[in-house]
Amino acid sequence: MSDERLGALATELRRRGLDAPALLLLHAHRPLRPMLGQLAVFISPVSRSLRGPGRALLDSLGDDQRYDELIHALEAEEGR
Protein backbone atom coordinates (compact mmCIF):
# COMPACT_ATOMS: atom_id res chain seq x y z
CA MET A 1 0.00 0.00 0.00
CA SER A 2 1.32 3.38 -0.87
CA ASP A 3 2.17 5.96 1.74
CA GLU A 4 -0.25 8.40 0.12
CA ARG A 5 -3.22 6.05 0.73
CA LEU A 6 -2.22 5.61 4.36
CA GLY A 7 -1.69 9.34 4.66
CA ALA A 8 -5.11 10.00 3.15
CA LEU A 9 -6.70 7.59 5.60
CA ALA A 10 -4.88 9.20 8.53
CA THR A 11 -5.88 12.67 7.33
CA GLU A 12 -9.52 11.65 6.94
CA LEU A 13 -9.62 10.11 10.41
CA ARG A 14 -8.06 13.28 11.84
CA ARG A 15 -10.51 15.50 9.96
CA ARG A 16 -13.40 13.60 11.52
CA GLY A 17 -11.83 13.69 14.98
CA LEU A 18 -11.31 9.92 15.01
CA ASP A 19 -7.52 9.75 15.02
CA ALA A 20 -7.14 9.19 18.78
CA PRO A 21 -9.90 6.55 18.97
CA ALA A 22 -8.46 4.84 15.89
CA LEU A 23 -4.99 4.71 17.45
CA LEU A 24 -6.43 3.35 20.68
CA LEU A 25 -8.32 0.62 18.82
CA LEU A 26 -5.37 -0.27 16.60
CA HIS A 27 -3.04 -0.64 19.58
CA ALA A 28 -5.64 -2.51 21.64
CA HIS A 29 -6.46 -4.95 18.85
CA ARG A 30 -2.86 -5.63 17.83
CA PRO A 31 -2.96 -9.17 19.33
CA LEU A 32 -6.06 -9.87 17.22
CA ARG A 33 -4.40 -8.75 13.97
CA PRO A 34 -4.22 -12.28 12.48
CA MET A 35 -7.97 -12.70 13.00
CA LEU A 36 -8.61 -9.23 11.56
CA GLY A 37 -6.63 -10.28 8.50
CA GLN A 38 -8.91 -13.27 8.06
CA LEU A 39 -11.92 -10.98 8.41
CA ALA A 40 -10.52 -8.75 5.67
CA VAL A 41 -10.18 -11.80 3.40
CA PHE A 42 -13.71 -12.92 4.25
CA ILE A 43 -15.32 -9.58 3.36
CA SER A 44 -13.06 -8.84 0.39
CA PRO A 45 -15.74 -9.73 -2.21
CA VAL A 46 -18.01 -7.09 -0.72
CA SER A 47 -15.23 -4.59 -0.14
CA ARG A 48 -13.99 -4.53 -3.74
CA SER A 49 -16.37 -1.68 -4.42
CA LEU A 50 -14.67 0.43 -1.74
CA ARG A 51 -12.22 3.06 -2.82
CA GLY A 52 -9.99 5.50 -1.02
CA PRO A 53 -9.68 5.48 2.77
CA GLY A 54 -12.11 2.61 3.32
CA ARG A 55 -10.13 0.34 1.04
CA ALA A 56 -6.87 1.45 2.67
CA LEU A 57 -8.25 0.42 6.06
CA LEU A 58 -9.23 -3.04 4.86
CA ASP A 59 -5.85 -3.49 3.19
CA SER A 60 -4.16 -2.52 6.45
CA LEU A 61 -6.04 -5.19 8.39
CA GLY A 62 -4.68 -7.93 6.17
CA ASP A 63 -0.97 -7.37 6.68
CA ASP A 64 1.23 -6.82 9.75
CA GLN A 65 3.48 -4.30 8.00
CA ARG A 66 0.56 -2.27 6.67
CA TYR A 67 -1.11 -2.35 10.09
CA ASP A 68 2.04 -0.90 11.65
CA GLU A 69 2.36 1.66 8.84
CA LEU A 70 -1.19 2.82 9.52
CA ILE A 71 -0.35 3.25 13.20
CA HIS A 72 2.76 5.25 12.30
CA ALA A 73 0.81 7.39 9.82
CA LEU A 74 -1.78 8.20 12.49
CA GLU A 75 0.94 9.00 15.03
CA ALA A 76 2.67 11.26 12.49
CA GLU A 77 -0.62 13.04 11.82
CA GLU A 78 -1.09 13.43 15.57
CA GLY A 79 2.23 15.26 15.82
CA ARG A 80 1.32 17.90 13.23
PDB file of N, CA, C and O in Angstrom:
ATOM      1  N   MET A   1       0.847  -1.171   0.000  1.00  0.00           N
ATOM      2  CA  MET A   1       0.000   0.000   0.000  1.00  0.00           C
ATOM      3  C   MET A   1       0.887   1.226   0.000  1.00  0.00           C
ATOM      4  O   MET A   1       1.907   1.273   0.688  1.00  0.00           O
ATOM      5  N   SER A   2       0.497   2.194  -0.761  1.00  0.00           N
ATOM      6  CA  SER A   2       1.324   3.380  -0.869  1.00  0.00           C
ATOM      7  C   SER A   2       1.157   4.264   0.364  1.00  0.00           C
ATOM      8  O   SER A   2       0.134   4.242   1.048  1.00  0.00           O
ATOM      9  N   ASP A   3       2.200   5.036   0.611  1.00  0.00           N
ATOM     10  CA  ASP A   3       2.171   5.962   1.743  1.00  0.00           C
ATOM     11  C   ASP A   3       1.078   7.006   1.578  1.00  0.00           C
ATOM     12  O   ASP A   3       0.516   7.478   2.566  1.00  0.00           O
ATOM     13  N   GLU A   4       0.770   7.371   0.329  1.00  0.00           N
ATOM     14  CA  GLU A   4      -0.246   8.396   0.117  1.00  0.00           C
ATOM     15  C   GLU A   4      -1.637   7.892   0.517  1.00  0.00           C
ATOM     16  O   GLU A   4      -2.451   8.673   1.009  1.00  0.00           O
ATOM     17  N   ARG A   5      -1.924   6.598   0.313  1.00  0.00           N
ATOM     18  CA  ARG A   5      -3.221   6.053   0.731  1.00  0.00           C
ATOM     19  C   ARG A   5      -3.317   6.006   2.261  1.00  0.00           C
ATOM     20  O   ARG A   5      -4.357   6.322   2.839  1.00  0.00           O
ATOM     21  N   LEU A   6      -2.232   5.612   2.894  1.00  0.00           N
ATOM     22  CA  LEU A   6      -2.225   5.610   4.358  1.00  0.00           C
ATOM     23  C   LEU A   6      -2.333   7.026   4.894  1.00  0.00           C
ATOM     24  O   LEU A   6      -3.051   7.284   5.860  1.00  0.00           O
ATOM     25  N   GLY A   7      -1.619   7.934   4.261  1.00  0.00           N
ATOM     26  CA  GLY A   7      -1.686   9.339   4.664  1.00  0.00           C
ATOM     27  C   GLY A   7      -3.083   9.905   4.490  1.00  0.00           C
ATOM     28  O   GLY A   7      -3.562  10.668   5.329  1.00  0.00           O
ATOM     29  N   ALA A   8      -3.740   9.527   3.386  1.00  0.00           N
ATOM     30  CA  ALA A   8      -5.107  10.002   3.150  1.00  0.00           C
ATOM     31  C   ALA A   8      -6.062   9.451   4.202  1.00  0.00           C
ATOM     32  O   ALA A   8      -6.952  10.157   4.677  1.00  0.00           O
ATOM     33  N   LEU A   9      -5.870   8.194   4.559  1.00  0.00           N
ATOM     34  CA  LEU A   9      -6.701   7.595   5.600  1.00  0.00           C
ATOM     35  C   LEU A   9      -6.468   8.297   6.941  1.00  0.00           C
ATOM     36  O   LEU A   9      -7.419   8.625   7.651  1.00  0.00           O
ATOM     37  N   ALA A  10      -5.204   8.523   7.279  1.00  0.00           N
ATOM     38  CA  ALA A  10      -4.879   9.202   8.533  1.00  0.00           C
ATOM     39  C   ALA A  10      -5.446  10.618   8.544  1.00  0.00           C
ATOM     40  O   ALA A  10      -5.969  11.068   9.563  1.00  0.00           O
ATOM     41  N   THR A  11      -5.346  11.314   7.434  1.00  0.00           N
ATOM     42  CA  THR A  11      -5.876  12.670   7.334  1.00  0.00           C
ATOM     43  C   THR A  11      -7.392  12.679   7.486  1.00  0.00           C
ATOM     44  O   THR A  11      -7.947  13.538   8.171  1.00  0.00           O
ATOM     45  N   GLU A  12      -8.062  11.720   6.844  1.00  0.00           N
ATOM     46  CA  GLU A  12      -9.521  11.647   6.939  1.00  0.00           C
ATOM     47  C   GLU A  12      -9.971  11.329   8.364  1.00  0.00           C
ATOM     48  O   GLU A  12     -10.939  11.909   8.856  1.00  0.00           O
ATOM     49  N   LEU A  13      -9.275  10.418   9.017  1.00  0.00           N
ATOM     50  CA  LEU A  13      -9.616  10.111  10.405  1.00  0.00           C
ATOM     51  C   LEU A  13      -9.413  11.329  11.301  1.00  0.00           C
ATOM     52  O   LEU A  13     -10.215  11.588  12.198  1.00  0.00           O
ATOM     53  N   ARG A  14      -8.332  12.078  11.054  1.00  0.00           N
ATOM     54  CA  ARG A  14      -8.059  13.280  11.841  1.00  0.00           C
ATOM     55  C   ARG A  14      -9.117  14.350  11.587  1.00  0.00           C
ATOM     56  O   ARG A  14      -9.565  15.023  12.515  1.00  0.00           O
ATOM     57  N   ARG A  15      -9.512  14.501  10.326  1.00  0.00           N
ATOM     58  CA  ARG A  15     -10.512  15.499   9.959  1.00  0.00           C
ATOM     59  C   ARG A  15     -11.832  15.230  10.674  1.00  0.00           C
ATOM     60  O   ARG A  15     -12.542  16.163  11.050  1.00  0.00           O
ATOM     61  N   ARG A  16     -12.153  13.973  10.855  1.00  0.00           N
ATOM     62  CA  ARG A  16     -13.398  13.601  11.519  1.00  0.00           C
ATOM     63  C   ARG A  16     -13.254  13.488  13.035  1.00  0.00           C
ATOM     64  O   ARG A  16     -14.215  13.161  13.731  1.00  0.00           O
ATOM     65  N   GLY A  17     -12.062  13.755  13.537  1.00  0.00           N
ATOM     66  CA  GLY A  17     -11.834  13.689  14.977  1.00  0.00           C
ATOM     67  C   GLY A  17     -11.727  12.267  15.507  1.00  0.00           C
ATOM     68  O   GLY A  17     -11.965  12.025  16.690  1.00  0.00           O
ATOM     69  N   LEU A  18     -11.371  11.328  14.640  1.00  0.00           N
ATOM     70  CA  LEU A  18     -11.306   9.923  15.013  1.00  0.00           C
ATOM     71  C   LEU A  18      -9.891   9.379  15.081  1.00  0.00           C
ATOM     72  O   LEU A  18      -9.703   8.167  15.182  1.00  0.00           O
ATOM     73  N   ASP A  19      -8.894  10.248  15.029  1.00  0.00           N
ATOM     74  CA  ASP A  19      -7.517   9.752  15.024  1.00  0.00           C
ATOM     75  C   ASP A  19      -7.128   9.126  16.360  1.00  0.00           C
ATOM     76  O   ASP A  19      -6.506   8.064  16.380  1.00  0.00           O
ATOM     77  N   ALA A  20      -7.482   9.763  17.476  1.00  0.00           N
ATOM     78  CA  ALA A  20      -7.143   9.194  18.784  1.00  0.00           C
ATOM     79  C   ALA A  20      -7.895   7.887  19.051  1.00  0.00           C
ATOM     80  O   ALA A  20      -7.279   6.919  19.495  1.00  0.00           O
ATOM     81  N   PRO A  21      -9.219   7.828  18.792  1.00  0.00           N
ATOM     82  CA  PRO A  21      -9.897   6.545  18.972  1.00  0.00           C
ATOM     83  C   PRO A  21      -9.361   5.449  18.048  1.00  0.00           C
ATOM     84  O   PRO A  21      -9.268   4.287  18.443  1.00  0.00           O
ATOM     85  N   ALA A  22      -9.009   5.828  16.816  1.00  0.00           N
ATOM     86  CA  ALA A  22      -8.458   4.842  15.886  1.00  0.00           C
ATOM     87  C   ALA A  22      -7.132   4.294  16.396  1.00  0.00           C
ATOM     88  O   ALA A  22      -6.895   3.087  16.343  1.00  0.00           O
ATOM     89  N   LEU A  23      -6.270   5.175  16.888  1.00  0.00           N
ATOM     90  CA  LEU A  23      -4.994   4.712  17.448  1.00  0.00           C
ATOM     91  C   LEU A  23      -5.215   3.806  18.650  1.00  0.00           C
ATOM     92  O   LEU A  23      -4.551   2.778  18.785  1.00  0.00           O
ATOM     93  N   LEU A  24      -6.126   4.171  19.506  1.00  0.00           N
ATOM     94  CA  LEU A  24      -6.434   3.350  20.676  1.00  0.00           C
ATOM     95  C   LEU A  24      -6.904   1.956  20.248  1.00  0.00           C
ATOM     96  O   LEU A  24      -6.446   0.947  20.784  1.00  0.00           O
ATOM     97  N   LEU A  25      -7.815   1.914  19.288  1.00  0.00           N
ATOM     98  CA  LEU A  25      -8.319   0.623  18.825  1.00  0.00           C
ATOM     99  C   LEU A  25      -7.253  -0.190  18.110  1.00  0.00           C
ATOM    100  O   LEU A  25      -7.177  -1.405  18.295  1.00  0.00           O
ATOM    101  N   LEU A  26      -6.433   0.457  17.299  1.00  0.00           N
ATOM    102  CA  LEU A  26      -5.374  -0.267  16.600  1.00  0.00           C
ATOM    103  C   LEU A  26      -4.371  -0.872  17.575  1.00  0.00           C
ATOM    104  O   LEU A  26      -3.952  -2.017  17.409  1.00  0.00           O
ATOM    105  N   HIS A  27      -3.987  -0.107  18.587  1.00  0.00           N
ATOM    106  CA  HIS A  27      -3.044  -0.637  19.579  1.00  0.00           C
ATOM    107  C   HIS A  27      -3.701  -1.741  20.420  1.00  0.00           C
ATOM    108  O   HIS A  27      -3.070  -2.755  20.717  1.00  0.00           O
ATOM    109  N   ALA A  28      -4.949  -1.544  20.795  1.00  0.00           N
ATOM    110  CA  ALA A  28      -5.638  -2.514  21.642  1.00  0.00           C
ATOM    111  C   ALA A  28      -5.905  -3.832  20.916  1.00  0.00           C
ATOM    112  O   ALA A  28      -5.908  -4.897  21.532  1.00  0.00           O
ATOM    113  N   HIS A  29      -6.129  -3.754  19.614  1.00  0.00           N
ATOM    114  CA  HIS A  29      -6.459  -4.950  18.853  1.00  0.00           C
ATOM    115  C   HIS A  29      -5.258  -5.562  18.142  1.00  0.00           C
ATOM    116  O   HIS A  29      -5.422  -6.457  17.313  1.00  0.00           O
ATOM    117  N   ARG A  30      -4.066  -5.097  18.453  1.00  0.00           N
ATOM    118  CA  ARG A  30      -2.856  -5.634  17.830  1.00  0.00           C
ATOM    119  C   ARG A  30      -2.738  -7.152  18.005  1.00  0.00           C
ATOM    120  O   ARG A  30      -2.359  -7.834  17.054  1.00  0.00           O
ATOM    121  N   PRO A  31      -3.048  -7.707  19.186  1.00  0.00           N
ATOM    122  CA  PRO A  31      -2.962  -9.169  19.328  1.00  0.00           C
ATOM    123  C   PRO A  31      -3.980  -9.919  18.449  1.00  0.00           C
ATOM    124  O   PRO A  31      -3.785 -11.095  18.142  1.00  0.00           O
ATOM    125  N   LEU A  32      -5.046  -9.248  18.053  1.00  0.00           N
ATOM    126  CA  LEU A  32      -6.063  -9.875  17.215  1.00  0.00           C
ATOM    127  C   LEU A  32      -5.811  -9.678  15.731  1.00  0.00           C
ATOM    128  O   LEU A  32      -6.641 -10.073  14.913  1.00  0.00           O
ATOM    129  N   ARG A  33      -4.687  -9.077  15.365  1.00  0.00           N
ATOM    130  CA  ARG A  33      -4.397  -8.750  13.972  1.00  0.00           C
ATOM    131  C   ARG A  33      -4.514  -9.952  13.037  1.00  0.00           C
ATOM    132  O   ARG A  33      -5.055  -9.790  11.943  1.00  0.00           O
ATOM    133  N   PRO A  34      -4.044 -11.145  13.396  1.00  0.00           N
ATOM    134  CA  PRO A  34      -4.222 -12.275  12.476  1.00  0.00           C
ATOM    135  C   PRO A  34      -5.699 -12.574  12.182  1.00  0.00           C
ATOM    136  O   PRO A  34      -6.059 -12.900  11.051  1.00  0.00           O
ATOM    137  N   MET A  35      -6.547 -12.461  13.211  1.00  0.00           N
ATOM    138  CA  MET A  35      -7.971 -12.695  12.997  1.00  0.00           C
ATOM    139  C   MET A  35      -8.587 -11.574  12.160  1.00  0.00           C
ATOM    140  O   MET A  35      -9.469 -11.825  11.339  1.00  0.00           O
ATOM    141  N   LEU A  36      -8.129 -10.351  12.365  1.00  0.00           N
ATOM    142  CA  LEU A  36      -8.613  -9.230  11.565  1.00  0.00           C
ATOM    143  C   LEU A  36      -8.237  -9.411  10.096  1.00  0.00           C
ATOM    144  O   LEU A  36      -8.998  -9.050   9.199  1.00  0.00           O
ATOM    145  N   GLY A  37      -7.048  -9.977   9.864  1.00  0.00           N
ATOM    146  CA  GLY A  37      -6.628 -10.276   8.500  1.00  0.00           C
ATOM    147  C   GLY A  37      -7.551 -11.276   7.840  1.00  0.00           C
ATOM    148  O   GLY A  37      -7.878 -11.140   6.661  1.00  0.00           O
ATOM    149  N   GLN A  38      -7.976 -12.286   8.594  1.00  0.00           N
ATOM    150  CA  GLN A  38      -8.913 -13.267   8.061  1.00  0.00           C
ATOM    151  C   GLN A  38     -10.275 -12.628   7.784  1.00  0.00           C
ATOM    152  O   GLN A  38     -10.942 -12.972   6.809  1.00  0.00           O
ATOM    153  N   LEU A  39     -10.677 -11.706   8.640  1.00  0.00           N
ATOM    154  CA  LEU A  39     -11.920 -10.984   8.413  1.00  0.00           C
ATOM    155  C   LEU A  39     -11.838 -10.173   7.120  1.00  0.00           C
ATOM    156  O   LEU A  39     -12.793 -10.133   6.344  1.00  0.00           O
ATOM    157  N   ALA A  40     -10.706  -9.534   6.897  1.00  0.00           N
ATOM    158  CA  ALA A  40     -10.524  -8.751   5.674  1.00  0.00           C
ATOM    159  C   ALA A  40     -10.629  -9.643   4.444  1.00  0.00           C
ATOM    160  O   ALA A  40     -11.202  -9.238   3.433  1.00  0.00           O
ATOM    161  N   VAL A  41     -10.081 -10.851   4.521  1.00  0.00           N
ATOM    162  CA  VAL A  41     -10.184 -11.800   3.402  1.00  0.00           C
ATOM    163  C   VAL A  41     -11.634 -12.224   3.210  1.00  0.00           C
ATOM    164  O   VAL A  41     -12.112 -12.328   2.081  1.00  0.00           O
ATOM    165  N   PHE A  42     -12.325 -12.464   4.307  1.00  0.00           N
ATOM    166  CA  PHE A  42     -13.713 -12.916   4.255  1.00  0.00           C
ATOM    167  C   PHE A  42     -14.629 -11.888   3.591  1.00  0.00           C
ATOM    168  O   PHE A  42     -15.495 -12.249   2.795  1.00  0.00           O
ATOM    169  N   ILE A  43     -14.436 -10.607   3.920  1.00  0.00           N
ATOM    170  CA  ILE A  43     -15.318  -9.579   3.364  1.00  0.00           C
ATOM    171  C   ILE A  43     -14.766  -8.937   2.091  1.00  0.00           C
ATOM    172  O   ILE A  43     -15.355  -7.986   1.577  1.00  0.00           O
ATOM    173  N   SER A  44     -13.658  -9.436   1.585  1.00  0.00           N
ATOM    174  CA  SER A  44     -13.063  -8.839   0.385  1.00  0.00           C
ATOM    175  C   SER A  44     -13.996  -8.827  -0.823  1.00  0.00           C
ATOM    176  O   SER A  44     -13.960  -7.852  -1.574  1.00  0.00           O
ATOM    177  N   PRO A  45     -14.832  -9.844  -1.062  1.00  0.00           N
ATOM    178  CA  PRO A  45     -15.741  -9.731  -2.208  1.00  0.00           C
ATOM    179  C   PRO A  45     -16.686  -8.531  -2.109  1.00  0.00           C
ATOM    180  O   PRO A  45     -17.005  -7.901  -3.117  1.00  0.00           O
ATOM    181  N   VAL A  46     -17.119  -8.227  -0.915  1.00  0.00           N
ATOM    182  CA  VAL A  46     -18.011  -7.088  -0.717  1.00  0.00           C
ATOM    183  C   VAL A  46     -17.232  -5.779  -0.765  1.00  0.00           C
ATOM    184  O   VAL A  46     -17.739  -4.761  -1.237  1.00  0.00           O
ATOM    185  N   SER A  47     -16.004  -5.814  -0.277  1.00  0.00           N
ATOM    186  CA  SER A  47     -15.227  -4.587  -0.145  1.00  0.00           C
ATOM    187  C   SER A  47     -14.556  -4.148  -1.441  1.00  0.00           C
ATOM    188  O   SER A  47     -13.952  -3.076  -1.480  1.00  0.00           O
ATOM    189  N   ARG A  48     -14.643  -4.928  -2.480  1.00  0.00           N
ATOM    190  CA  ARG A  48     -13.989  -4.534  -3.741  1.00  0.00           C
ATOM    191  C   ARG A  48     -14.551  -3.243  -4.303  1.00  0.00           C
ATOM    192  O   ARG A  48     -13.878  -2.545  -5.060  1.00  0.00           O
ATOM    193  N   SER A  49     -15.776  -2.926  -3.936  1.00  0.00           N
ATOM    194  CA  SER A  49     -16.374  -1.681  -4.422  1.00  0.00           C
ATOM    195  C   SER A  49     -15.870  -0.467  -3.654  1.00  0.00           C
ATOM    196  O   SER A  49     -16.086   0.666  -4.086  1.00  0.00           O
ATOM    197  N   LEU A  50     -15.199  -0.683  -2.523  1.00  0.00           N
ATOM    198  CA  LEU A  50     -14.666   0.431  -1.738  1.00  0.00           C
ATOM    199  C   LEU A  50     -13.470   1.058  -2.427  1.00  0.00           C
ATOM    200  O   LEU A  50     -12.671   0.374  -3.066  1.00  0.00           O
ATOM    201  N   ARG A  51     -13.363   2.348  -2.289  1.00  0.00           N
ATOM    202  CA  ARG A  51     -12.217   3.064  -2.825  1.00  0.00           C
ATOM    203  C   ARG A  51     -11.729   4.020  -1.743  1.00  0.00           C
ATOM    204  O   ARG A  51     -12.442   4.313  -0.783  1.00  0.00           O
ATOM    205  N   GLY A  52     -10.524   4.490  -1.915  1.00  0.00           N
ATOM    206  CA  GLY A  52      -9.992   5.500  -1.015  1.00  0.00           C
ATOM    207  C   GLY A  52      -9.711   4.995   0.386  1.00  0.00           C
ATOM    208  O   GLY A  52      -9.210   3.885   0.564  1.00  0.00           O
ATOM    209  N   PRO A  53     -10.034   5.815   1.388  1.00  0.00           N
ATOM    210  CA  PRO A  53      -9.682   5.482   2.772  1.00  0.00           C
ATOM    211  C   PRO A  53     -10.290   4.178   3.281  1.00  0.00           C
ATOM    212  O   PRO A  53      -9.651   3.465   4.055  1.00  0.00           O
ATOM    213  N   GLY A  54     -11.497   3.858   2.866  1.00  0.00           N
ATOM    214  CA  GLY A  54     -12.110   2.608   3.318  1.00  0.00           C
ATOM    215  C   GLY A  54     -11.347   1.391   2.836  1.00  0.00           C
ATOM    216  O   GLY A  54     -11.160   0.429   3.581  1.00  0.00           O
ATOM    217  N   ARG A  55     -10.913   1.434   1.601  1.00  0.00           N
ATOM    218  CA  ARG A  55     -10.128   0.336   1.044  1.00  0.00           C
ATOM    219  C   ARG A  55      -8.755   0.272   1.718  1.00  0.00           C
ATOM    220  O   ARG A  55      -8.240  -0.817   1.973  1.00  0.00           O
ATOM    221  N   ALA A  56      -8.169   1.421   2.005  1.00  0.00           N
ATOM    222  CA  ALA A  56      -6.870   1.453   2.672  1.00  0.00           C
ATOM    223  C   ALA A  56      -6.960   0.811   4.051  1.00  0.00           C
ATOM    224  O   ALA A  56      -6.034   0.121   4.479  1.00  0.00           O
ATOM    225  N   LEU A  57      -8.073   1.035   4.745  1.00  0.00           N
ATOM    226  CA  LEU A  57      -8.254   0.423   6.061  1.00  0.00           C
ATOM    227  C   LEU A  57      -8.335  -1.090   5.949  1.00  0.00           C
ATOM    228  O   LEU A  57      -7.680  -1.799   6.712  1.00  0.00           O
ATOM    229  N   LEU A  58      -9.121  -1.592   5.020  1.00  0.00           N
ATOM    230  CA  LEU A  58      -9.232  -3.043   4.860  1.00  0.00           C
ATOM    231  C   LEU A  58      -7.904  -3.662   4.439  1.00  0.00           C
ATOM    232  O   LEU A  58      -7.556  -4.750   4.897  1.00  0.00           O
ATOM    233  N   ASP A  59      -7.168  -2.984   3.579  1.00  0.00           N
ATOM    234  CA  ASP A  59      -5.852  -3.485   3.191  1.00  0.00           C
ATOM    235  C   ASP A  59      -4.909  -3.535   4.386  1.00  0.00           C
ATOM    236  O   ASP A  59      -4.085  -4.443   4.495  1.00  0.00           O
ATOM    237  N   SER A  60      -5.029  -2.570   5.272  1.00  0.00           N
ATOM    238  CA  SER A  60      -4.165  -2.520   6.451  1.00  0.00           C
ATOM    239  C   SER A  60      -4.448  -3.654   7.426  1.00  0.00           C
ATOM    240  O   SER A  60      -3.544  -4.114   8.123  1.00  0.00           O
ATOM    241  N   LEU A  61      -5.685  -4.101   7.480  1.00  0.00           N
ATOM    242  CA  LEU A  61      -6.039  -5.188   8.394  1.00  0.00           C
ATOM    243  C   LEU A  61      -5.434  -6.514   7.963  1.00  0.00           C
ATOM    244  O   LEU A  61      -5.230  -7.401   8.791  1.00  0.00           O
ATOM    245  N   GLY A  62      -5.148  -6.655   6.687  1.00  0.00           N
ATOM    246  CA  GLY A  62      -4.683  -7.930   6.166  1.00  0.00           C
ATOM    247  C   GLY A  62      -3.198  -8.184   6.252  1.00  0.00           C
ATOM    248  O   GLY A  62      -2.745  -9.268   5.887  1.00  0.00           O
ATOM    249  N   ASP A  63      -2.425  -7.232   6.719  1.00  0.00           N
ATOM    250  CA  ASP A  63      -0.971  -7.370   6.680  1.00  0.00           C
ATOM    251  C   ASP A  63      -0.340  -6.680   7.886  1.00  0.00           C
ATOM    252  O   ASP A  63      -0.669  -5.536   8.200  1.00  0.00           O
ATOM    253  N   ASP A  64       0.577  -7.393   8.563  1.00  0.00           N
ATOM    254  CA  ASP A  64       1.229  -6.822   9.753  1.00  0.00           C
ATOM    255  C   ASP A  64       1.953  -5.513   9.443  1.00  0.00           C
ATOM    256  O   ASP A  64       1.831  -4.540  10.187  1.00  0.00           O
ATOM    257  N   GLN A  65       2.700  -5.493   8.349  1.00  0.00           N
ATOM    258  CA  GLN A  65       3.482  -4.305   8.003  1.00  0.00           C
ATOM    259  C   GLN A  65       2.559  -3.120   7.724  1.00  0.00           C
ATOM    260  O   GLN A  65       2.816  -2.010   8.191  1.00  0.00           O
ATOM    261  N   ARG A  66       1.503  -3.346   6.976  1.00  0.00           N
ATOM    262  CA  ARG A  66       0.558  -2.268   6.671  1.00  0.00           C
ATOM    263  C   ARG A  66      -0.149  -1.776   7.937  1.00  0.00           C
ATOM    264  O   ARG A  66      -0.398  -0.582   8.098  1.00  0.00           O
ATOM    265  N   TYR A  67      -0.465  -2.709   8.824  1.00  0.00           N
ATOM    266  CA  TYR A  67      -1.108  -2.355  10.094  1.00  0.00           C
ATOM    267  C   TYR A  67      -0.202  -1.403  10.873  1.00  0.00           C
ATOM    268  O   TYR A  67      -0.652  -0.378  11.386  1.00  0.00           O
ATOM    269  N   ASP A  68       1.080  -1.758  10.952  1.00  0.00           N
ATOM    270  CA  ASP A  68       2.039  -0.899  11.649  1.00  0.00           C
ATOM    271  C   ASP A  68       2.230   0.433  10.931  1.00  0.00           C
ATOM    272  O   ASP A  68       2.381   1.468  11.580  1.00  0.00           O
ATOM    273  N   GLU A  69       2.225   0.418   9.592  1.00  0.00           N
ATOM    274  CA  GLU A  69       2.359   1.657   8.836  1.00  0.00           C
ATOM    275  C   GLU A  69       1.172   2.587   9.093  1.00  0.00           C
ATOM    276  O   GLU A  69       1.335   3.804   9.176  1.00  0.00           O
ATOM    277  N   LEU A  70      -0.017   2.005   9.217  1.00  0.00           N
ATOM    278  CA  LEU A  70      -1.193   2.823   9.520  1.00  0.00           C
ATOM    279  C   LEU A  70      -1.060   3.463  10.898  1.00  0.00           C
ATOM    280  O   LEU A  70      -1.388   4.636  11.078  1.00  0.00           O
ATOM    281  N   ILE A  71      -0.584   2.696  11.861  1.00  0.00           N
ATOM    282  CA  ILE A  71      -0.353   3.249  13.202  1.00  0.00           C
ATOM    283  C   ILE A  71       0.646   4.389  13.148  1.00  0.00           C
ATOM    284  O   ILE A  71       0.432   5.435  13.760  1.00  0.00           O
ATOM    285  N   HIS A  72       1.738   4.194  12.417  1.00  0.00           N
ATOM    286  CA  HIS A  72       2.763   5.248  12.305  1.00  0.00           C
ATOM    287  C   HIS A  72       2.212   6.466  11.573  1.00  0.00           C
ATOM    288  O   HIS A  72       2.529   7.598  11.938  1.00  0.00           O
ATOM    289  N   ALA A  73       1.392   6.252  10.548  1.00  0.00           N
ATOM    290  CA  ALA A  73       0.806   7.391   9.825  1.00  0.00           C
ATOM    291  C   ALA A  73      -0.118   8.187  10.738  1.00  0.00           C
ATOM    292  O   ALA A  73      -0.125   9.417  10.697  1.00  0.00           O
ATOM    293  N   LEU A  74      -0.890   7.495  11.555  1.00  0.00           N
ATOM    294  CA  LEU A  74      -1.778   8.201  12.491  1.00  0.00           C
ATOM    295  C   LEU A  74      -0.974   8.939  13.556  1.00  0.00           C
ATOM    296  O   LEU A  74      -1.331  10.055  13.934  1.00  0.00           O
ATOM    297  N   GLU A  75       0.097   8.335  14.038  1.00  0.00           N
ATOM    298  CA  GLU A  75       0.938   8.997  15.026  1.00  0.00           C
ATOM    299  C   GLU A  75       1.639  10.200  14.421  1.00  0.00           C
ATOM    300  O   GLU A  75       1.818  11.211  15.100  1.00  0.00           O
ATOM    301  N   ALA A  76       2.040  10.116  13.155  1.00  0.00           N
ATOM    302  CA  ALA A  76       2.667  11.258  12.485  1.00  0.00           C
ATOM    303  C   ALA A  76       1.665  12.383  12.305  1.00  0.00           C
ATOM    304  O   ALA A  76       2.003  13.553  12.482  1.00  0.00           O
ATOM    305  N   GLU A  77       0.427  12.036  11.951  1.00  0.00           N
ATOM    306  CA  GLU A  77      -0.617  13.037  11.820  1.00  0.00           C
ATOM    307  C   GLU A  77      -0.898  13.704  13.168  1.00  0.00           C
ATOM    308  O   GLU A  77      -1.173  14.902  13.234  1.00  0.00           O
ATOM    309  N   GLU A  78      -0.826  12.918  14.233  1.00  0.00           N
ATOM    310  CA  GLU A  78      -1.095  13.435  15.573  1.00  0.00           C
ATOM    311  C   GLU A  78      -0.071  14.500  15.963  1.00  0.00           C
ATOM    312  O   GLU A  78      -0.393  15.446  16.682  1.00  0.00           O
ATOM    313  N   GLY A  79       1.165  14.339  15.484  1.00  0.00           N
ATOM    314  CA  GLY A  79       2.225  15.258  15.823  1.00  0.00           C
ATOM    315  C   GLY A  79       2.200  16.577  15.072  1.00  0.00           C
ATOM    316  O   GLY A  79       2.935  17.503  15.416  1.00  0.00           O
ATOM    317  N   ARG A  80       1.357  16.672  14.047  1.00  0.00           N
ATOM    318  CA  ARG A  80       1.319  17.901  13.232  1.00  0.00           C
ATOM    319  C   ARG A  80       0.628  19.016  13.938  1.00  0.00           C
ATOM    320  O   ARG A  80       0.512  20.113  13.393  1.00  0.00           O
TER     321      ARG A  80
END
